[in-house]
């Protein structure tokens, strides 16, 4: 385990030295001395609050490119464990399919043909924003869709983040917002 810590510390120092610049997987592997560095980068982002962007967060980044956006870290909320019974209820209700892209558990991953789709349980309203671990606030998402939304900054009110937050809502609320916007713009 000491190697993981030292590899993560090396990656953190490298990203901090290059904040605001695009760095590659190859560079991170060379600096850390490990090939499987992606987990360490996710830990820095998810467990330590570093604002590290990937191609899923910014369209100008390619797969295998990272960018530390700022040296400021965001507060990290403890993840709430979802009981197995509740997880199974959500998967059963959602038909064992991703509620964003429609892929089913075990389907061939369209982004990596050597992998199968794995489903995760997602909080629609994140725990950090007061969302409860209840069936009405949970949905099934494939790992690709779930990873792609993790860096949405809830405090930001840019159009991009507002749309990302709307996409997280259940269809009923999305329809309500759409109807409201249609009515608002018909009056103009």
KACORLIN-V556768 format. One line per field, one symbol per residue. ss: DSSP state (~ for helix, > for strand, _ for the rest). A space follows every 10 residues. Layout:
BEGIN
ss: ???
END
This chain:
BEGIN
ss: _~~~~~~~~~ ~~~~~~~___ _>>>~~~~~~ ~~_____~~~ ~~~~~~____ _>>_______ ____>>>>__ __________ ___~~~~~~~ ~~~___>___ ___>___>__ _____>__>> >>>___~~~_ ____~~~>>> >>~~~~~~__ ________~~ ~~~~~~~~__ ~~~~~~~~~~ ~~~~~~__
END
